Amino acid sequence: MTKLVRVIDMERCMGCRSCIAVCFTENHITPDAPWNVMIEHEVGQYPYGRTVFATMNCMHCEDAPCMRACDAIGVKAISKNEFGVVLVDYDKCIGCQYCSAVCPYGVPQYNKTVNSLYPDDETPYESLSAADRHPTHRKKANVVEKCTFCWHKLEKAVADGKTDRIGQDPQYTPSCDLVCPVNARLFGDIDDPHSAVSKYIGEKKAGQLKKEYGTRPQVYYVLQGGDF
Amino acid sequence: MIKLFLATFLVFGLSMASLAEQPTTTNSAQLARVAEQIRQHRIDVGGDFSMDEKTGRFHIIHADKMMMDCSNCHYGDQYRPDYLDVSRDKPYPDKAKGQYVRSVCLGCHQKGGLATQWYDTGTR
């Protein structure tokens, strides 16, 4: 079995937002529905105060409450595949936002209108037709969007039979995990005890956020200053 | 005389306390019954799966049928004191009006709660 997870080391993150910028271009993000956001807050008192940075994307929970809520109302637009990736089917989504309501991490973003990142014109990426885009990038109004772990890249690894290269080859690894200048992000298979993520989680004692919800997220954090 | 007064006061106090407790127990049982009836479609909560506060099922169920007050979930037009964001000193954004506390959901939507279970709590 392959269970893909991400580790984010908040002790290393310096808040540069490279991961967010690359997510915007890689996934054709619209302003109203970011898939990756930076949360920052201050801790301590002057002169010992500092800022803590945490990037938040979908946790791809093993017991995803968004999927439970979507299934419960019979829409079934959210699914979780064999690699643990939670995906939204835009053609089935009815835009009820129940998934946003139940997600403890505030991940699903409702895209009321598909706006351009530029004020007056479309970016070159935005001018691509729907047919030329991966299904996860076909933006629609009145649907909910969220991070896909760059499924369009992982899908390629599966098609090429190179799932063992996920997290190692750039073409098979989520873009946000590639661009971090301080190596604060790792991605890979947690079921492989020799993978870099498995070792990092063990060595740094990385944990999940908001465990009290019992969602079992597949994104681990090396926390600095406790849960947030 | 003083003892009689105190005894009367004690009896009155205890009877008031028991009266005050009764509706809470009844309310919980009633809410559980209402929740079950909603799940069994015996109470009409409409067919509009949206967050609209007038027509959407979400608010009809929680506000109208379960009689939850707005302030149970929504924390108004100011940041909470423990809000973790450096920009909390800036004016509260219009778009964020009606922010809500998700931990409230856990009360009923956890395992064994009276509402439909969303959170797999307490199993591990």
Interface residues (C-beta under 8 A of the other chain):
Chain A: I39 E40 H41 E42 T51 D63 P65 R68 A69 A72 I73 V75 I94 G95 C96 Q97 Y98 A101 V102 C103 P104 G106 E212 Y213 G214 T215 R216 F228
Chain B: F49 S50 M51 G56 F58 L84 D85 V86 R102 C105 L106 H109 Q110 K111 T116 Q117 W118 Y119 D120 T121 G122 T123 R124
